[in-house]
Amino acid sequence: MIYCLQRHCEHIYGVPCNTYGIFLTRFKDTKGIVRCFHIEKMRTTKLLSSISMIKDKNVEIKTLGTSGTMKALIRKHLGGDTLQDNKRKDI
């Protein structure tokens, strides 16, 4: 997933993900949390929806919700699941 984010960001926008503060902070099973600079929310959701294949498998990435804080995002959109099992580092 991290590689796909990096590759798509460079392909679509011509810059690395960290230019927009985009990084995968948590991922577990089929859900994840992607952070970005607040002014880059629309660009980030567009980037995520543009990913259609990961490791030769067709995928559809949907944004379940956005929030100003991790705490509110987890409470509102993930039903309290913190996705703590597989924390990811900054890409």
RAPE-V287429 format. One record per run of one state. SS is the DSSP state (~ for helix, > for strand, _ for the rest). FROM is the first residue (numbers start at 1). LEN is the number of residues. If there is no record, write none. Layout:
((SS:FROM:LEN) (SS:FROM:LEN))
//
This chain:
((_:1:1) (~:2:12) (_:14:3) (~:17:3) (_:20:3) (>:23:6) (_:29:2) (>:31:5) (_:36:2) (~:38:13) (_:51:2) (>:53:2) (_:55:2) (>:57:2) (_:59:11) (~:70:8) (_:78:6) (~:84:3) (>:87:1) (_:88:4))
//
